[in-house]
Amino acid sequence: PGGASIVGIASLTSFFGNAIVPGYGAAKAGLVQLAKTLSIAWAEKNIRVNNVAAGFTETRMTEAVKSIPQINQPMLERTPLKRWGTPQDIANGVLFLCSEQAGFITGETLVIDGGYSIAG
């Protein structure tokens, strides 16, 4: 009922610079703009285009980072929910964006980060 839905997986690096992975950040920032552009282009076909910007999430890619106290501890201190996200947290956001409940949402990036991006 909400039409077709495409959901990209962006990242906090879509919004924040990260000197360690500049190409990754540039690509993820590109996804944010791509969703905006495609959502306009494909709206007449009833195709919604959104992203989920995943915060620090427990994956194979982040295992090493999580084990480094100098990185992990400041991240947890800044995150209001005081934990890493899980793949299920991200999947729930994707499921929402694909659902009828999100039928009037397009061109947006849903940040799922435990509040990291709102904390100073």
RATAUR-V22824 format. One record per pair of residues at least 24 apart in sequence whose ideal C-beta (glycine too) atoms are under 7 Angstrom apart, sorted by the first residue. I is the first residue (numbers start at 1). GAP is how many residues later the second one is. D is the distance in Angstrom with one decimal. If there is no record, write none. Layout:
i=I gap=GAP d=D
i=I gap=GAP d=D
This chain:
i=1 gap=99 d=4.6
i=1 gap=102 d=6.5
i=2 gap=46 d=7.0
i=2 gap=97 d=6.6
i=2 gap=98 d=4.4
i=2 gap=100 d=6.3
i=2 gap=101 d=3.0
i=3 gap=43 d=3.6
i=3 gap=44 d=6.3
i=3 gap=45 d=5.8
i=3 gap=100 d=6.6
i=4 gap=42 d=6.4
i=4 gap=43 d=4.4
i=5 gap=43 d=4.9
i=5 gap=92 d=6.2
i=5 gap=93 d=4.4
i=6 gap=41 d=6.7
i=6 gap=43 d=4.7
i=7 gap=43 d=5.5
i=7 gap=44 d=6.6
i=7 gap=45 d=6.2
i=7 gap=87 d=4.9
i=7 gap=90 d=4.9
i=7 gap=91 d=6.3
i=8 gap=27 d=6.0
i=8 gap=43 d=4.3
i=9 gap=43 d=5.9
i=9 gap=45 d=6.3
i=10 gap=41 d=4.2
i=10 gap=42 d=6.6
i=10 gap=43 d=4.2
i=10 gap=99 d=5.5
i=11 gap=42 d=5.8
i=11 gap=43 d=5.8
i=12 gap=41 d=6.0
i=12 gap=43 d=5.4
i=12 gap=101 d=6.0
i=12 gap=104 d=6.8
i=12 gap=105 d=6.2
i=14 gap=39 d=5.4
i=14 gap=95 d=6.8
i=15 gap=102 d=6.8
i=32 gap=77 d=5.2
i=35 gap=72 d=5.7
i=35 gap=74 d=6.5
i=36 gap=71 d=4.6
i=39 gap=67 d=4.0
i=39 gap=68 d=3.4
i=40 gap=67 d=6.9
i=43 gap=63 d=6.5
i=48 gap=57 d=6.6
i=48 gap=58 d=4.1
i=49 gap=57 d=6.1
i=49 gap=58 d=6.6
i=50 gap=47 d=4.8
i=50 gap=55 d=6.2
i=50 gap=56 d=6.4
i=50 gap=58 d=5.1
i=50 gap=59 d=6.9
i=50 gap=60 d=6.7
i=51 gap=58 d=4.2
i=52 gap=38 d=5.9
i=52 gap=41 d=4.6
i=52 gap=42 d=5.6
i=52 gap=45 d=6.9
i=52 gap=58 d=5.2
i=52 gap=60 d=5.8
i=53 gap=56 d=5.1
i=53 gap=57 d=6.9
i=53 gap=58 d=4.6
i=53 gap=59 d=7.0
i=54 gap=31 d=6.6
i=54 gap=36 d=5.0
i=54 gap=58 d=5.9
i=55 gap=30 d=5.6
i=55 gap=57 d=6.3
i=55 gap=58 d=2.5
i=55 gap=59 d=5.9
i=55 gap=61 d=4.9
i=56 gap=28 d=5.1
i=56 gap=29 d=6.3
i=56 gap=60 d=6.8
i=57 gap=27 d=6.4
i=57 gap=28 d=4.2
i=57 gap=29 d=6.8
i=57 gap=30 d=6.6
i=57 gap=33 d=6.0
i=58 gap=26 d=4.9
i=58 gap=27 d=7.0
i=58 gap=28 d=5.7
i=59 gap=28 d=6.7
i=78 gap=38 d=5.8
i=78 gap=41 d=4.9
i=79 gap=35 d=4.5
i=79 gap=36 d=5.9
i=79 gap=37 d=4.6
i=79 gap=40 d=6.8
i=80 gap=34 d=6.5
i=80 gap=35 d=3.5
i=80 gap=39 d=5.8
i=81 gap=33 d=3.7
i=81 gap=34 d=5.7
i=83 gap=31 d=6.3
i=85 gap=27 d=6.3
i=85 gap=28 d=6.9
i=85 gap=29 d=6.1
